[in-house]
Amino acid sequence: TWPLLYKQCDEDAPKAKINALGKFSAIAGRVQKPDYVQQAISQIKDFGIKYKPQGAGAAAINFITDIKEKRQKLNDDASVKIADAAIKQITDAK
């Protein structure tokens, strides 16, 4: 089910993707496999950087922050570090 969800979110058009990413991030915060969480963070980060000029950077940071907070409660330190790095990359992107 995760690969299908990931693929669908990856293929969505930009306007549909911003809505899908909210749901995607909510699920990503709860999945068992840290690899899946990190895939989600990466996909959200890439979207935030690519569409930052159109205002998507702030939404991407919010989604990643939500994932980060949930992963902290699960003691998933690796995903938390990746989330922090992703937020920094979005913030630093021009």
C-alpha positions in Angstrom: 0.0 0.0 0.0 2.8 2.5 0.7 4.4 2.1 -2.7 1.0 2.8 -4.3 0.4 5.9 -2.1 3.9 7.1 -2.8 3.6 6.7 -6.6 0.2 8.4 -6.7 1.5 11.4 -4.7 4.6 11.5 -6.9 2.5 11.6 -10.1 -0.1 14.2 -9.0 -0.1 17.6 -10.8 1.2 20.5 -8.7 -2.2 21.8 -7.5 -3.5 18.4 -6.6 -0.1 17.5 -5.1 -0.3 20.2 -2.4 -3.6 18.7 -1.2 -2.3 15.2 -1.4 0.9 16.0 0.5 -1.1 17.0 3.6 -2.7 13.5 3.7 0.6 11.9 2.7 2.5 13.6 5.5 -0.2 12.6 8.1 0.2 9.0 7.1 4.0 9.2 6.9 4.2 10.3 10.5 2.6 7.0 11.6 4.1 4.4 9.3 6.3 1.7 10.9 9.2 1.8 8.4 11.6 4.7 8.7 12.6 4.2 5.1 9.0 5.2 4.0 9.0 8.2 6.3 12.3 9.4 4.8 10.9 8.9 1.3 8.0 11.1 2.2 10.2 13.8 3.7 12.4 13.8 0.5 9.4 14.0 -1.8 7.8 16.9 0.2 11.2 18.7 0.4 11.7 18.4 -3.4 8.2 19.8 -4.0 8.8 22.6 -1.5 12.0 23.6 -3.2 10.7 23.3 -6.7 7.5 25.4 -6.1 8.9 27.7 -3.4 8.6 30.7 -5.7 4.8 29.9 -5.9 4.5 29.7 -2.1 4.8 26.0 -1.6 7.9 26.2 0.6 5.9 27.2 3.7 3.4 24.4 3.3 6.2 21.8 2.7 7.9 23.0 5.9 4.6 22.6 7.8 4.1 19.1 6.5 7.7 18.1 7.3 7.4 19.6 10.8 4.3 17.6 11.4 6.1 14.4 10.4 9.1 15.4 12.5 7.0 15.9 15.7 5.3 12.5 15.2 8.6 10.8 14.6 10.1 12.3 17.7 7.4 10.7 19.8 8.4 7.4 18.2 12.1 7.9 18.9 12.9 7.8 15.2 16.0 9.9 15.4 17.2 9.2 11.8 13.9 10.6 10.4 14.0 13.6 12.7 17.5 14.5 11.5 16.4 14.1 7.8 13.4 16.3 8.5 15.6 19.0 10.1 17.9 18.9 7.0 15.0 19.1 4.6 13.5 22.1 6.4 16.9 23.8 6.2 17.2 23.0 2.5 13.8 24.5 1.8 14.5 27.5 3.8 17.9 28.1 2.1 16.5 27.5 -1.4 16.2 30.6 -3.6 
